[in-house]
Amino acid sequence: MPKLKTFSSEETKNLAQKMAENLKPGSVLALVGDLGSGKTCFVQGLAAGLKIPETVLISSPTYVLVQEYSGGRLPLYHFDFYRLEKEEEAFQLGLNEYFEGKGICVVEWADRFEKVFPEQTEWIYFKTVGENEREIITAC
């Protein structure tokens, strides 16, 4: 698994923006990492790479659980499992419909309910190394 390092939020966004170029409808990305490790910043970069308008605010869906962003090359569905207590709650969000849809699904705190993900899910791990340094491990 490749280990990548970024040294600023802009570098994290740029990395994600490049990754977004290869995403296809139905891609599912499962993000794992502690608070402040760069997950939401990464999603902001994905949105930029998908050409979602810059006027659209990309923020963590911690309290609303899912944000839908459109207007780009593909729709982006951004989930956050942080506040969920049970696997059933994840399914109540309509995960299967999103996973089988025509957009890109990105889930923060995905390791809380690993069994809900389809086989082709790409897992991405974030680790805080220093104040601005992040280690990002991907499967590809």
Secondary structure as UniProt FT lines:
FT   STRAND          3..6
FT   HELIX           9..20
FT   TURN            21..22
FT   TURN            25..26
FT   STRAND          28..32
FT   TURN            35..36
FT   HELIX           39..49
FT   TURN            50..51
FT   TURN            54..55
FT   TURN            62..64
FT   STRAND          66..69
FT   STRAND          76..80
FT   TURN            82..83
FT   HELIX           87..92
FT   TURN            93..94
FT   HELIX           95..99
FT   STRAND          104..108
FT   HELIX           110..116
FT   TURN            119..120
FT   STRAND          122..128
FT   STRAND          134..138
//
